[in-house]
């Protein structure tokens, strides 16, 4: 997957004096590959290719974390700045508004969160937000929709905003679509669905094609005063299958189909609430609804010094290996001849064994540190008598003027 990262946006999360050329060089050698750097007015735009197993790097924050680990190992001055609001739990500020939620099957939606906001003022987004969205290829619409897109690009977690007053009976039922059901999506197109698509209905109609695009009948408009902010994760296989069946691929679906971090849902929600309060005058009108049927359980992977040095072919101190893993978000315990690393939730899908830890250490340290050695050993030649005489006969016939012909097997 390719993403665009504006340098000005990256610098809001990463404090460094390094130039765009230096960032490009070092990031490409140890992590996601920078395909090109484009000068856009007074800014620089990085075009970055991220492999599909690295869903944690499908965002500005993910790329900032990668650069931070790279620079820290090389003793380059750098500071990682957490986005404002990600650690602030929203508190009820006005009269509480109701919302009834029902999930038909747990496997459809591993985590469902929502919060209602009142007194929202629809307006244009501030110039800095419009500029950042334009640089990554997203058209600015209004402050509410823009905030949901901004947080998706910044933290890698798609989200959706509904006009709360358009949700009939304040009711949301998340379920599988039935064969032939139709929904009119935000782009004005009527789409016929097959069984297996994930949808949300209110009291009487479909209002969301989950993970792909919202319904037109619940969209934000100039009259919106109350907003339902909806952040979730889905079964990635269903999202990809539905996206292909209806021929609709969006920024949201391209992320959901690869499997997202369920632990990243709440930080994204609280970040969006922070921005809605700052830029739209919103007031929190409900407690956070959080349906999380199978919470993430941290896993630990152990790596021995012997295995690390066997793969890297150099003496590599466990203290340095520990520093690299910690800078990448792992919690590490160092023993006499091994380290035990607790895998962060955002790397749970691609870190499973000690060879995965070795890869993380080697790429940040630099693959150029690994000796370029060919496999050693002697291969003893073996002679097959059949091939020996066949070769002798072919040579004899060739020198007698014959030509070898390969014919069709029929």
N, C-alpha and C positions, 0 to 999 in steps of 0.2 A: 504494500500500500504506500502511495506517495502522499506526503503532507507538505504544506507550505508553512514556514515559520518566519514571521517578520522579526528582524533584529531588535526593533524598538519594543516589541511585545516580549521577546525573550529576556531583554534587559530588565523588565519589571519583576522577573523571577530569579534572575541570575546577575549578581554584582561582580563584574570583572572588567579589567582594562584591556582585555585582548581584542584584537581587530577581527572583523568578519573573516578575513583570510586565515588567521590563526585558528579561529573556532572551526572553520571548514576543514582545515588540514587535520587537526587533532581528532575531531569527531569522526571523520571518515576512516581514520586508521584504527579506531578502537570500538566503534559502535555503528549506529545507523549511517548510511552513506549519503553524503551531500552530493546530489547530482550536479547542481550548479548554484551559483549565487547571482541574483539579479538585482541591479541597482534600480530602485523605484523612487524617484524624487530624492528626498533626503534620507531615505531608508534603504535597507538591504533585505532581500527576501531569499531565504534558504529553501531550495527544493530538495526534500529529503526522502529517500527510499527507506522504508522500515519493513523488515521481514514480518510475515503474517503471525509468527509465534510471539512477537513482541508487542502485544496489545498495550502494554504499559507505556510504550513510546509513541503512541498515536496522538500525541498532544504536545502543547508547548511545555507544560510541566514535566512531561516524560523526557523530552529532549534536554531540558534544563538539568534534570537529575543526571543524565548521561554525561553532560559536559562537566558538571560539578565533580563527579567521580574521577573523570579523566584529568582535570586540572589539579585536583587535590593530590593525586598520586605523584604528579610532576612538580609539586610544590609551587604551582602558579596561584597567586592570590585570587580567591574566589569565595563567594558567599551565596548560599541558596536561600531564597526568600519565599516562605510559604504564602500562597495567595490569601488575602484578607478574608476572614469570615468562615474559613473551612473548619475552624475549631470552636465556633460560637453557636451553641444550641439555641434556636429561636424560642422565645418565650411569648405566651399569649398576651396580646396588647389591647385587643378590643373584644367585643361580644363574640363568643365562640359560635362558629357556623358548623352545621352538621355535614357529615359525608358517610354514607353507608358503602362499604366495600366488600365484594365477594369474589373469591378466586376459585374457579371451577376445579382446576387441577394444579397442584403445587408445582409440578415440573414445568408448567408453561412459563412461570414467572418466579425464579428463585428469590428475588427480593422486590418488594413493592413498597415505595414510600411516596407520601404526598403531604402537602401542607396548603392551607387556604390563606390568601392574603386579601385584605379589604382596603378600601380608600385608595385604590390604585389610580394614578394619573397617567393616561396614555400621552406620549410625546415623542419627539425625535430623540435618538440617542446622542450622547455627547460626541464631539468630533473625534476624540481619540478612539472610541469604540467603533464608530463608523469606519474610520481609517483601517483599524486592525482587521475588521471583518471583510472589508473590500480587498485588502491585500491577500487574504486566504481564499478569496473567491466567493464570499457570501454577501448577498445584497441586503443592505440595511432596510428594515421595514418600520419598526417602532421600538421603543425602549424595552417592552416586555419580551417580544419575540427575539430581539437582538441579544438580550441577556441570556436566554436559553441557548442560543447559538454560540455566544461568546464563551460560556462555561464549558460547552461541549468541546470546543477547540482548545481551550486552556487546560482542562483536566481530563479530556478524553471520554467523558460520560455524557451520552445524549440524554436529553430531557424534553418534556413537552409541557406547554402551558394551555389550559382550557379557560374559556370564559365560564366561571363557576355558575352564573345565573342561567346558562344555556343547558346545564346538565339537569335533566328532568328528575324531579323527586330527590335530588342530591344523592343519586345512586349510581354506582359503577360496578358492573359485573364483568370480570375478565374471564374469557372462555375461548374455546375453539370455534371457528366459524363453521357454519353449515354449508354444504354444497349449494352454490348458486346465490348465496347472500351477496348483497351489493352495498357498497359504501361510496359516497362521493368525497374524495380526498381534497386536501387544501389546494391542490392545483386545478380544481374544478372538474376533474375526470371521474366518471363513474367506473368503478372497478368491481368486476364479478369475482368472487372468491371461491376457493376450493376448501374442502374440509382440511383442517390442520392449521390454517392461518390463525394467529392470535389476535383477538379483537376485544374491544370494550363496548358494552352497550349500557345505556341508562335505562330508564323505565320502559322505553318503547322502541329505541332505534340504536344503530351502531354509531359511535361517536369517535372511534379511534381504530386505525389499522396499526396495531402495536409494533413498535420497533422499526416502522417504515415511514408512515406519514399519518398525521392527524386527520380527523374528519372536518369537512367544511362547516358542518352544523354546530360545532362547538369552538370555532376559532375566535381569537382575540380580534376585536375591532375598536373603532373610535369610541364606542359607547360603553366599553368594558370598564367596570368599576371593581369587580371582584375576580380574582384569579386563582385557579387551582394549579399549583406547581406539582408536576408529576415526574418522579425520577425512579428508574427501575432497571432490572436486568431480565433478559429473556433466554429461553432455550435457543442457542445459536443456530441449530440445525433447522428449526422451524422458520426462523427469520430468513435464512438464506433461501430455503425452498420456496417460500411465499414470494420473496423478492424476484426470483427467477420466473415463477409461474405467471406473475402479473406484469413482468417486464418493467419493474420500477426499482431503481437502485438509488438510495439517498446517502447523505453523510452519516445519518443515524444507522441505517441498515448495514453499511459497510463496517461499522464498528461492532454492532450487536452480533453480527454473524460470526465474529471471530472469538466471542466469549469474553465478557468484561469482568472486572474485579467487583464482587458484591460488596466488599468493604469500602469501595470508593464511592458508593451511592450517597451516603450521608454527608461526607465532605462536599460533594458537588451540590447537594440540596442546600446546605447551609451557606455555601458561597453564593449561590443564586439568590437566596433570601437576603443576604447582606447587600447585594447589588440592587435588588428590587426596592429595598428600603432607601438606599442611597439615591437611586436614579429615578424612582417612580413614586416615592412617598408612601410605599406600602406599609401596612400594619398587619402583623401576624394575627390571624383570626381562627386558628385551630391548633391543637397539639399536632406533633408530627405523627402521621400514621405510618407505621413500619411493620410490614408483614414479611418475616424472614424465617422461613420454615426450616432451613438447614444452615445455620451459621457457620462461617469459615473456622476451621480448626487449624491452627498453625502447625506446620510440619518441620521437622529437624533433619538435616542432612549432614553426615559426618565425612570428613575428608582427612586422610592420613598424609603426613609429610612425605612418606615413601611414595605414595601414589602420585602426589603432586609433582615431585621431582622426576619420577619415572616418565611422566607425560611431557614435562617441560624440558627435560634433559639438562637442567641447570639447578644449582643450589638456590632455593627460593625460601627465605625465612618465613615461618608461619606468622610472624608479627606483621609483615608486609601483606601477606595474603589476607589476614584479618582486617587490616586497614582498608583494603580494596573492597572487600565484601561489605563492611560497615558503611562505606561511602555510597554503596549501591542500595542501601536500605536493609541489609541483613543484620540480625542480632547474632553476635559471634562470641563463643566461649573458646579460649585457647588452652589446650592441654599440653602435655610434654611433647607428644609426637603426632598430635591431631588437632583439628578444630571442629567444633560443632556449630553449624549455622542454621538459625531459624529463618525460614524463607518468608519474605514479606508477601502479603496477600496478592499484591499486583504482579508477582512473579510466580505464583503458585502453578500456573499452567505449563511453564516451560523449565522449571527447576525441579528435578526428581531424584537425581543421583549425583555421586561425587564427581563424575566426569562433567556434569553441568557446572558445578562450582569451579572446576579447573578451567573450563572455557571462560567463565567470567573473569577469573584472575588473570589468565593469559592475555585476553583481549585488552584489558585496561593496562596491564603492565607493558603490552606491546608485543605483537607476534614476532617482531624483529629481534626480540630478546631470545627467542628459541633457536638453537643451533640448526643450521640447514644440513642435516646429515642423511645420507642415503642408507637404506637398510644394509647391514653388514652380514657377511656369511658367504660360504662357497656353495655354488650349485653344481652338483656332480652330473655330468652329461650321461644320458642313458640312450642306448642304441636299440631301436626296434628293428629286428631283422627283416620284417616285411617291408618297412619303409626303405631300408637300406637297399634291398634288391630291386624294389620298384624304381628307386632313383637311378640305379645302375642301368636297368633296362631302358628307361626313358632317355638317358644320355646316349646309349648305344644307338637307339632308333633315330634320335635326332641327327646324329652324325652320319647315319645312312641315308639321310634326305627325307625322312618322314616328318609330318607335322601333326602335333597333337590337337585333337578337336574335342571341345566340350559340347555334347548334344543335349537336347531337351530330355527331361526325365521320362516324358510320355513315350 
